[in-house]
Amino acid sequence: VASRRLVRWFSRAWRPAVAVTASGFLGLNTIAFLQAHSLTSYETTAVRVKNPRHMSAWEKARLFVFGVTVPRPQNRITPAERGMEYTVEKFPGAHGLTLEAWRIPGERNKPVVLLFPGYAASKQMQLAPAKVFHDLGCETWLVDFHGSGGSAGSTTTIGFDEAEDVGAAANFVRQRLAGQRRPL
């Protein structure tokens, strides 16, 4: 009889603990999901997050739960503004999304260089290294990953599908320059 009472007491006492633990687990995973979603989805109307020192408690709580909004990377300057002639090329990338590249011509016997931006950036961020390669005579291609700059889409996989974009760009450039025997 005493053992039954003890079992009943334990089963009643553990129910709230299990419920609290499960709720906490679910809540933290929901926050993690929302944070990951915010980091991988570019927003066309987003503005940079202000300094946390200037945020209200509500704004900080919202930021903690939903994450930052990452503005969709845009190209605001072109190679022409850095003294380089260029053409715009478009081709399919990962999952068929159209990628945009700037092709800056170089000398025929020099290598071809492909440049890609980092996270939450566009190909305009590669204009300084492109200028160096251009001055060395290399043909340079600046490519926007899907979701940024002139390319289609509004998401990033922070490298997973972007690796396919790199492969698609390399294949497109090889086909475009077929027969020229230029190192890529």
Summary of the structure (lengths in Angstrom):
residues: 184
radius of gyration: 25.4
end to end distance: 81.9
largest distance: 93.6
contacts: 506
relative contact order: 0.14
helix: 48%
strand: 15%
